[in-house]
Amino acid sequence: MSMSSDSNIDESMDPHWNNEGLLPAIAQDANSGEVLMLAWMNAEALSLSLKERRAVYWSRSRGTLWRKGETSGSVQELVDIRLDCDGDTLLLKVNQRGSGACHTGRPTCFFYEPLGDSWVLEREKI
């Protein structure tokens, strides 16, 4: 590994897969910057995402590859992908197509906010 002009940064980095062979993958809207969802990728999902230019994840619950939007039509077209400085998290910038990123039909999976000791559905923005 060679170092860049910044002596604390390597010129290249390989993904550091967890014990299950996975990395968290954050999907972010390429235009607005809004965080849409977090899913998991294994090496095959990452390779297919790069090849197909669309988000392909690993479903931990089903134990299989999951092409986002395959059944819902809510496809994530891959615009850009980055590996973080520790090599343990991916950031996908995507164009979200269809009804939204969340399986609930919402644009984002992050719609609960803290209220006292609870997490509640976000209030309408005025």
MARMARVEX-483897 format. One line per 2 residues: for each residue x, y, z of N, C-alpha, C, O, CB. Coordinates in pm, whole numbers. Each point is the difference from the previous one (the first is absolute). Glycine has a CB too. Example, Ala and Ser with C-alpha at 12.3 -4.5 7.8 and 13.67 -1.06 7.14 Angstrom:
# residues 2
1319,-569,780,-89,119,0,90,120,0,104,-2,66,-293,-115,59; 154,222,-197,82,119,6,-77,109,73,51,111,17,67,-174,-232
//
This chain:
# residues 126
84,-117,0,-84,117,0,89,124,0,87,13,86,-271,-138,35; 163,215,-214,78,123,-2,-80,112,65,-123,-4,6,241,-70,-215
-45,171,257,-64,111,70,-16,118,-95,81,19,-90,17,-97,309; -203,156,-197,-21,122,-79,84,112,58,77,-21,94,-311,-51,-156
219,191,6,74,114,52,-38,29,144,80,57,75,-68,38,-305; -131,-132,272,-39,7,140,46,-130,64,-55,-106,-29,-148,259,-17
303,-146,131,65,-120,52,-92,-91,81,39,-112,33,170,242,-29; -329,-85,28,-94,-82,76,-100,-74,-87,-84,-74,50,109,234,134
-15,-142,-316,-98,-59,-90,69,-91,-101,93,42,-68,-243,159,97; 104,-325,-37,53,-94,-98,-55,32,-137,-112,51,-13,132,-227,190
58,148,-280,-44,21,-138,-109,-97,-40,-82,33,-85,309,50,31; -230,-200,115,-103,-99,-32,-44,-70,128,70,1,101,25,-33,-333
-214,-28,224,-58,-65,117,-86,-115,-51,-70,14,-100,72,202,240; 3,-327,-72,-89,-111,-31,-111,-1,104,22,39,114,165,-174,-219
-307,89,66,-107,-10,100,40,-93,114,62,-104,-22,-231,148,-158; 132,-5,300,23,-81,119,-133,-62,40,-76,58,78,270,90,0
-221,-265,-132,-127,-70,24,-9,-43,146,102,-31,61,-105,-50,-300; -118,81,296,-16,-45,137,8,-152,6,26,-65,-102,-169,267,155
121,-260,65,12,-146,18,-96,-80,-87,25,-117,-28,48,162,259; -184,17,-274,-96,-66,-88,29,27,-147,-76,-42,-88,-95,60,269
281,53,-209,33,32,-138,-84,113,-57,-25,4,-121,94,-238,92; -113,325,116,-90,108,-41,55,137,36,85,14,89,-276,-169,-61
141,256,-97,25,140,32,-134,73,2,-87,-29,-82,319,22,-23; -249,102,198,-119,85,-9,13,90,-123,108,50,-32,-139,-55,285
-82,26,-320,-5,85,-119,-110,104,18,-118,-35,11,204,-154,-159; -47,313,152,-94,110,17,-39,51,-138,86,34,-81,15,30,307
-231,-58,-253,-49,55,-126,-43,144,23,-78,30,91,3,-259,-171; 128,318,-3,-26,142,12,-51,52,-133,53,-37,-105,126,62,282
-281,60,-176,-51,59,-123,110,86,-62,55,90,65,-293,-91,25; 270,-26,-215,110,69,-67,-27,148,-19,94,79,-8,-39,-291,-107
-181,252,108,-32,142,-22,-20,77,129,58,107,17,-162,-172,-231; 23,13,304,-33,74,122,98,-24,114,12,83,90,-249,-95,-158
308,-102,65,89,-35,109,-70,-69,116,65,-39,96,73,231,-161; -271,-210,57,-74,-65,107,42,-147,12,14,-70,-101,-208,227,65
213,-202,160,31,-140,24,-130,-78,-17,-100,30,65,293,26,94; -191,-157,-246,-119,-76,-31,-14,-126,83,-109,-31,49,122,122,-277
95,-165,244,-7,-128,69,139,-52,30,100,51,-51,-317,-100,-62; 222,-54,194,122,-75,25,-30,-146,-28,-102,-53,46,185,221,129
3,-232,-249,-13,-143,-28,139,-60,11,94,67,43,-297,-34,-196; 217,-158,113,128,-71,10,42,-49,-137,-83,-33,-84,31,-35,319
182,62,-256,55,-55,-124,107,-102,34,77,17,95,-126,197,-218; 53,-320,44,115,-90,3,80,28,-127,-37,88,-78,-87,-268,214
232,109,-157,87,27,-115,-75,-17,-133,22,77,-93,176,-152,228; -285,-24,-143,-75,-22,-124,-98,114,-26,-13,46,-114,36,-293,146
-92,293,72,-94,112,-14,73,126,-47,-49,72,-86,-97,-171,265; 263,124,-121,79,116,-40,42,-12,-146,-13,95,-77,94,-68,313
-31,-142,-274,43,-23,-138,-116,19,-98,17,65,-104,158,-224,188; -290,103,-52,-117,13,-87,-50,144,-6,-42,47,-106,-20,-282,159
66,306,59,-41,141,1,88,82,-94,-50,83,-76,-30,-108,313; 210,1,-231,92,72,-88,-22,-37,-147,3,87,-88,164,-79,275
-190,-135,-212,-20,-47,-137,-133,48,-58,-5,46,-114,144,-247,169; -247,189,22,-135,32,-48,-37,146,16,-99,46,-58,37,-277,115
140,306,20,-25,141,28,-137,21,67,-69,98,-25,213,-37,-172; -179,-157,283,-120,10,82,31,-68,133,89,-84,7,-246,87,-210
83,34,307,26,-55,133,-43,-146,10,-115,-35,-26,87,264,122; 124,-312,-58,-24,-140,31,51,-21,142,116,29,29,-97,-106,-275
-103,26,332,35,-18,141,-4,-148,36,-41,-85,-80,-50,314,135; 136,-258,68,-11,-134,56,-110,4,105,8,77,95,239,-130,-139
-349,-28,28,-107,-8,98,41,-96,110,11,-121,-23,-186,172,-154; 198,1,296,38,-85,113,-115,-90,41,23,-114,40,137,288,38
-283,-126,-87,-115,-81,43,-29,-114,-97,-38,-109,42,-56,311,70; 113,-179,-241,-27,-104,-100,125,-79,-38,-9,-108,-58,-176,249,-28
303,-87,119,125,-67,-34,25,-8,-150,48,-101,-50,-72,-30,258; -10,239,-278,16,1,-145,23,142,-51,-23,97,72,-124,-300,-90
192,215,-106,15,131,-61,-137,64,-19,-101,-68,-18,313,-8,-98; -213,208,121,-124,76,-11,27,120,-90,70,94,38,-149,-169,193
22,71,-350,9,114,-92,-111,97,38,-118,-28,-19,217,-115,-169; -59,257,240,-98,99,47,-96,33,-113,41,41,-109,127,56,273
-297,-114,-138,-103,31,-97,-41,-115,-89,-87,16,-87,173,209,92; -26,-340,15,-30,-115,-85,-149,-36,3,-57,-35,-104,289,-48,145
-294,91,75,-143,-29,9,-84,126,17,-114,4,-46,171,-226,143; -2,324,-32,-77,122,29,5,102,-114,-89,85,-10,136,-123,249
54,30,-324,19,101,-103,76,123,49,27,91,-78,-237,-170,-25; 245,82,231,73,114,58,150,-23,-12,69,-25,99,-259,69,61
239,-34,-281,140,-27,-34,89,115,45,-40,116,-1,-35,-254,-195; 197,103,236,101,101,31,109,-7,-106,80,-93,-4,-128,79,254
49,115,-338,103,9,-104,127,56,64,-2,107,61,-172,-74,-245; 283,-105,169,126,39,64,65,114,-77,30,-13,-119,0,-221,204
-8,345,-16,68,117,-57,147,-3,38,88,25,-82,-302,109,92; 241,-165,118,136,-1,52,3,-90,122,-102,-23,65,148,258,-151
71,-287,116,17,-82,119,136,29,60,98,16,-72,-249,-197,-22; 156,189,226,124,31,71,16,-92,120,-98,-43,61,85,283,-135
138,-269,104,37,-78,119,54,99,102,79,87,-36,-27,-299,-99; -94,201,259,44,96,101,147,-20,38,63,-96,-42,-298,105,128
286,83,-6,143,5,34,48,-123,76,120,-30,-2,-140,276,7; -69,-317,63,37,-121,72,-21,-126,-83,41,-109,40,-101,224,172
-2,-100,-328,-26,-113,-87,-112,-90,47,-12,-114,-46,247,124,-16; -320,41,155,-102,-88,55,-145,46,-23,-93,-55,58,260,-5,110
-185,160,-252,-135,48,-34,0,54,-142,94,67,-43,-141,-12,285; -60,-86,-315,-17,50,-136,-106,110,-1,-97,-4,75,165,-221,-170
-48,323,8,-99,104,-25,-36,-7,-147,84,18,-88,7,132,273; -219,-176,-212,-50,-3,-137,-80,125,-26,-96,29,72,90,-281,-71
43,327,-102,-81,113,-44,-85,-54,-114,51,-52,-99,122,231,168; -305,-166,-54,-93,-64,-93,-107,97,-49,-31,100,65,73,-318,51
-96,184,-231,-125,61,-47,-108,-100,36,-6,-110,-56,117,243,-136; -196,-95,286,-108,-87,45,-116,9,-96,-51,110,-25,123,-83,265
-114,-138,-293,-115,-7,-91,-114,-73,70,24,-82,88,129,83,-291; -276,28,165,-115,-68,58,-53,74,121,20,120,15,70,-334,-97
-160,140,168,-73,63,111,88,46,115,-41,87,77,-148,-230,-138; 309,91,74,89,42,108,94,-111,40,-13,-113,-45,-161,269,125
269,-122,5,102,-96,42,-52,-100,103,46,-114,4,126,287,-51; -267,-129,129,-47,-85,111,-108,-98,-46,-81,32,-87,136,154,247
-54,-304,-100,-103,-100,-32,-139,46,40,-99,-60,-42,271,-118,70; -181,285,54,-130,55,39,-57,93,-107,-114,44,10,184,-61,229
10,46,-342,-42,92,-105,45,143,25,-22,87,-84,-172,-234,47; 257,170,151,52,135,27,129,23,-76,68,-95,-38,-175,91,266
142,130,-250,124,32,-73,126,-47,71,97,-38,-65,-214,233,-29; 116,-193,227,115,-39,80,-44,-95,111,-116,0,41,230,220,-92
-22,-300,99,-28,-90,112,11,70,135,-36,-58,103,119,-132,-242; -34,312,141,26,71,125,-111,102,27,13,117,-37,236,-148,6
-358,-14,94,-113,90,22,-54,-4,143,-108,53,27,51,-84,-265; 130,-30,330,-36,8,142,93,98,69,121,2,-24,-207,-241,23
27,322,88,80,99,72,-22,-17,150,-104,-49,44,89,209,-239; 115,-118,274,-15,-15,145,-100,100,58,-3,117,-39,239,-201,51
-317,36,79,-93,85,74,-6,-56,141,-62,-103,25,-76,164,-235; 204,8,302,10,-52,136,78,-129,0,113,-6,-48,-331,115,109
158,-214,-7,65,-131,7,-40,-92,-115,31,-119,2,-24,145,245; -76,28,-346,-51,-82,-110,52,48,-135,59,108,-12,-263,-154,147
182,-37,-233,27,36,-140,-135,1,-71,-71,-101,-1,308,-1,3; -273,215,-60,-132,16,-61,13,40,-147,102,53,-43,-197,13,267
-11,-92,-298,-6,39,-140,24,149,-10,-61,78,73,-99,-266,-127; 247,228,-36,33,142,-12,-124,84,-23,-95,-43,-66,318,-18,-23
-221,180,143,-110,92,-16,8,64,-138,108,12,-58,-116,32,306; -107,-3,-299,-1,67,-130,80,130,11,-11,75,96,-215,-175,-153
306,123,-44,79,124,-6,-90,112,-52,-70,-17,-100,287,-112,62; -215,242,105,-84,115,-42,85,104,-67,-51,104,-42,-109,-145,229
//
